[in-house]
């Protein structure tokens, strides 16, 4: 109980300097020492678009992402939004755009001026970026019942879709009112070489409350990082 109260107090005090209107705030921490790595601010949707701003603890904007809903869905309910993400520190960029009946994925590595591009058919991708949240809600009953759910996740970093598997899992702290899930690679042999993702959702709200895993933002050395993110809803 004491550790939970300390965590709540830390989250309440943490802030990275952005003071505009926000729909959701994510506080990303190092799971080893609890240090704040960055804050992510999900702004209110404007028509079919949602912006996510990433700030360092020192108050500098380090990256930005735009999610563009398609097919008439609202941004919150779209499992395959177009994505434009740019890191202002090393220039890394990740993009997934719809081009007719195909998806175009583009990636620019840190410090590079060259783009790596790949195209996939419409049916080759089930989930894009933050669209995973809408995908979970769409298949909520199946996941809650304990059935595993395989899906193809767009990865502009790798230039292809990666087959993942989501399944219900035991919650770490047995907190009431939460349902927990794990996501890992669908291929059994490859699971030995990759870490999984752990997510906690509100059982009633069906909102993502906590995430642990490799995030889509590189660290200051342009390396991948595994973090814990607590989400607060305004």
C-alpha positions as a printed NumPy array, in Angstrom:
array([[  0.   ,   0.   ,   0.   ],
       [  2.833,   2.387,   0.857],
       [  4.533,   1.831,  -2.509],
       [  1.243,   2.498,  -4.286],
       [  0.786,   5.784,  -2.401],
       [  4.335,   6.816,  -3.245],
       [  3.755,   6.042,  -6.938],
       [  0.539,   8.07 ,  -6.958],
       [  2.296,  11.01 ,  -5.331],
       [  5.162,  10.849,  -7.841],
       [  2.772,  10.769, -10.799],
       [  0.747,  13.657,  -9.44 ],
       [  3.89 ,  15.787,  -9.103],
       [  5.502,  14.815, -12.427],
       [  5.194,  17.201, -15.323],
       [  7.328,  18.104, -18.32 ],
       [  6.218,  21.67 , -18.872],
       [  3.432,  21.519, -21.457],
       [  0.436,  23.556, -20.259],
       [ -1.99 ,  23.374, -23.199],
       [ -5.261,  21.472, -23.388],
       [ -4.726,  17.725, -23.02 ],
       [ -6.979,  14.663, -23.297],
       [ -4.495,  12.097, -21.987],
       [ -1.092,  12.419, -20.298],
       [  1.429,   9.578, -20.23 ],
       [  4.35 ,   9.562, -17.79 ],
       [  7.136,   7.311, -19.067],
       [  9.625,   6.018, -16.492],
       [ 12.677,   3.788, -16.372],
       [ 11.488,   0.538, -14.722],
       [ 14.893,   0.085, -13.062],
       [ 15.094,   3.341, -11.1  ],
       [ 11.737,   5.075, -11.607],
       [ 13.306,   8.134, -13.233],
       [ 11.038,  10.092, -15.565],
       [ 12.182,   9.607, -19.181],
       [  9.581,  11.78 , -20.913],
       [  5.953,  12.883, -20.869],
       [  3.541,  12.316, -23.724],
       [  0.57 ,  14.633, -24.181],
       [ -2.37 ,  13.438, -26.276],
       [ -4.214,  16.526, -27.473],
       [ -7.977,  16.651, -28.168],
       [ -8.878,  15.359, -31.631],
       [ -9.383,  17.882, -34.414],
       [-11.675,  16.381, -37.052],
       [ -9.858,  13.191, -38.112],
       [ -6.499,  14.015, -36.498],
       [ -4.884,  13.599, -33.099],
       [ -1.486,  14.998, -32.144],
       [  0.783,  13.509, -29.506],
       [  3.573,  15.707, -28.13 ],
       [  6.612,  14.223, -26.391],
       [  8.468,  16.388, -23.858],
       [ 11.642,  15.783, -21.903],
       [ 11.591,  16.269, -18.1  ],
       [ 13.538,  19.486, -18.749],
       [ 10.589,  20.913, -20.689],
       [ 11.835,  20.511, -24.281],
       [  9.669,  19.084, -27.054],
       [ 11.658,  16.091, -28.295],
       [  9.207,  14.435, -30.689],
       [  5.715,  14.688, -32.161],
       [  3.25 ,  12.264, -33.702],
       [  0.099,  12.806, -35.756],
       [ -2.561,  10.096, -36.047],
       [ -5.   ,  10.446, -38.949],
       [ -8.199,   8.398, -38.854],
       [ -9.531,   6.863, -42.06 ],
       [-12.694,   5.161, -43.195],
       [-15.022,   7.501, -41.338],
       [-13.994,   6.334, -37.846],
       [-13.143,   8.758, -35.077],
       [ -9.433,   8.824, -34.144],
       [-10.164,   7.004, -30.873],
       [-11.975,   4.125, -32.613],
       [ -9.618,   3.612, -35.548],
       [ -7.324,   0.584, -35.37 ],
       [ -5.433,   1.551, -38.544],
       [ -4.73 ,   5.275, -38.449],
       [ -2.155,   6.86 , -40.685],
       [  0.892,   7.837, -38.635],
       [  3.503,  10.572, -38.986],
       [  6.133,  10.566, -36.233],
       [  9.245,  12.705, -36.013],
       [ 11.985,  12.809, -33.382],
       [ 13.495,  16.292, -33.226],
       [ 16.699,  15.165, -31.52 ],
       [ 18.273,  12.841, -34.112],
       [ 15.84 ,  13.324, -36.998],
       [ 14.36 ,   9.817, -36.916],
       [ 10.989,   9.583, -38.683],
       [  8.354,   6.82 , -38.938],
       [  5.417,   6.984, -41.315],
       [  2.532,   4.764, -42.345],
       [  0.282,   6.281, -45.029],
       [ -2.577,   4.935, -47.111],
       [ -1.944,   5.058, -50.858],
       [ -5.072,   3.864, -52.655],
       [ -5.633,   0.253, -51.643],
       [ -2.145,  -0.166, -50.202],
       [ -0.202,   0.94 , -47.145],
       [  3.118,   2.725, -47.586],
       [  5.619,   2.494, -44.72 ],
       [  8.592,   4.85 , -44.598],
       [ 11.453,   5.009, -42.137],
       [ 14.347,   7.448, -41.785],
       [ 17.04 ,   6.372, -39.348],
       [ 18.61 ,   8.799, -36.854],
       [ 21.181,  11.014, -38.514],
       [ 20.286,   9.803, -42.006],
       [ 18.764,  11.645, -44.96 ],
       [ 17.725,   8.484, -46.812],
       [ 14.304,   6.891, -46.525],
       [ 13.579,   3.166, -46.444],
       [ 10.197,   2.46 , -48.063],
       [  7.938,  -0.59 , -48.215],
       [  4.356,  -1.161, -49.416],
       [  1.819,  -3.72 , -48.219],
       [ -1.655,  -4.657, -49.371],
       [ -4.678,  -3.442, -47.443],
       [ -5.348,  -6.842, -45.852],
       [ -1.771,  -7.333, -44.654],
       [ -2.149,  -4.976, -41.668],
       [ -4.597,  -5.227, -38.768],
       [ -3.162,  -2.635, -36.389],
       [ -1.121,   0.534, -36.79 ],
       [  0.581,   2.265, -33.873],
       [ -1.864,   3.569, -31.206],
       [ -4.677,   1.854, -33.103],
       [ -3.92 ,  -1.123, -30.882],
       [ -6.069,   0.519, -28.2  ],
       [ -9.116,   0.552, -30.501],
       [ -8.308,  -3.01 , -31.577],
       [ -8.384,  -4.194, -27.942],
       [-11.775,  -2.576, -27.32 ],
       [-13.149,  -4.075, -30.536],
       [-12.145,  -7.578, -29.408],
       [-12.644,  -6.974, -25.693],
       [-15.009,  -9.869, -24.977],
       [-12.778, -12.372, -26.729],
       [ -9.69 , -11.24 , -24.838],
       [-11.496, -11.16 , -21.495],
       [-12.7  , -14.738, -22.064],
       [ -9.066, -15.852, -22.28 ],
       [ -8.861, -16.507, -26.005],
       [ -5.543, -15.39 , -27.587],
       [ -5.806, -12.975, -30.473],
       [ -3.243, -12.848, -33.309],
       [ -2.861,  -9.738, -35.446],
       [ -0.46 ,  -8.148, -37.934],
       [  1.154,  -4.957, -36.659],
       [  2.678,  -2.412, -39.041],
       [  6.356,  -1.732, -38.316],
       [  7.901,   1.001, -40.486],
       [ 11.166,   0.407, -38.6  ],
       [ 11.326,  -3.113, -40.106],
       [  9.472,  -2.342, -43.34 ],
       [  6.88 ,  -5.063, -42.819],
       [  3.981,  -6.285, -40.721],
       [  4.906,  -8.275, -37.618],
       [  2.55 , -10.983, -36.387],
       [  1.795, -10.47 , -32.697],
       [ -0.395, -12.23 , -30.171],
       [ -2.467, -10.628, -27.4  ],
       [ -3.815, -12.611, -24.471],
       [ -5.234, -12.02 , -21.033],
       [ -2.744, -12.209, -18.161],
       [ -2.694, -12.054, -14.388],
       [ -2.355,  -8.511, -13.09 ],
       [  0.88 ,  -7.906, -11.227],
       [ -0.549,  -6.171,  -8.173],
       [ -4.019,  -7.744,  -8.157],
       [ -5.553,  -4.282,  -8.301],
       [ -9.338,  -4.417,  -8.361],
       [-11.063,  -2.907, -11.344],
       [ -8.272,  -3.714, -13.798],
       [ -7.851,  -6.26 , -16.579],
       [ -4.385,  -7.073, -17.821],
       [ -3.008,  -8.33 , -21.119],
       [  0.306,  -9.392, -22.595],
       [  1.404,  -9.003, -26.196],
       [  4.248, -11.002, -27.715],
       [  5.417, -12.402, -31.032],
       [  3.007, -14.955, -32.475],
       [  5.794, -17.306, -33.633],
       [  6.78 , -19.549, -30.681],
       [ 10.483, -19.793, -31.573],
       [ 10.921, -16.025, -31.886],
       [  9.403, -15.326, -28.467],
       [ 12.678, -16.483, -26.932],
       [ 14.492, -13.494, -28.448],
       [ 12.033, -10.65 , -27.859],
       [ 10.455,  -9.145, -24.767],
       [  6.718,  -8.89 , -24.422],
       [  4.415,  -5.978, -23.645],
       [  2.343,  -5.776, -20.47 ],
       [ -0.806,  -3.614, -20.354],
       [ -3.387,  -2.796, -17.704],
       [ -6.873,  -1.556, -18.66 ],
       [ -9.76 ,  -0.261, -16.592],
       [-12.317,  -3.082, -16.46 ],
       [-15.245,  -0.67 , -16.752],
       [-13.749,   2.208, -18.733],
       [-11.754,  -0.06 , -21.09 ],
       [ -9.062,   2.601, -21.024],
       [ -5.352,   1.868, -21.06 ],
       [ -3.981,   2.774, -17.608],
       [ -0.491,   1.276, -17.598],
       [  2.002,  -0.014, -20.167],
       [  5.4  ,  -1.649, -19.914],
       [  7.527,  -2.588, -22.902],
       [  9.703,  -1.246, -25.694],
       [  8.294,   2.143, -26.672],
       [  8.183,   3.769, -30.108],
       [ 10.505,   6.585, -29.049],
       [ 14.288,   6.133, -28.966],
       [ 16.37 ,   7.343, -26.043],
       [ 18.859,  10.239, -26.183],
       [ 21.497,   7.883, -27.671],
       [ 19.107,   6.824, -30.456],
       [ 18.67 ,   3.36 , -28.957],
       [ 15.459,   1.488, -28.207],
       [ 14.24 ,   1.644, -24.628],
       [ 11.901,  -0.339, -22.395],
       [  9.781,   1.9  , -20.161],
       [  6.728,   1.937, -17.932],
       [  3.993,   4.452, -18.791],
       [  1.186,   5.545, -16.48 ],
       [ -1.765,   7.184, -18.258],
       [ -4.002,   9.886, -16.764],
       [ -7.256,  10.96 , -18.438],
       [ -8.572,  14.5  , -18.179]])
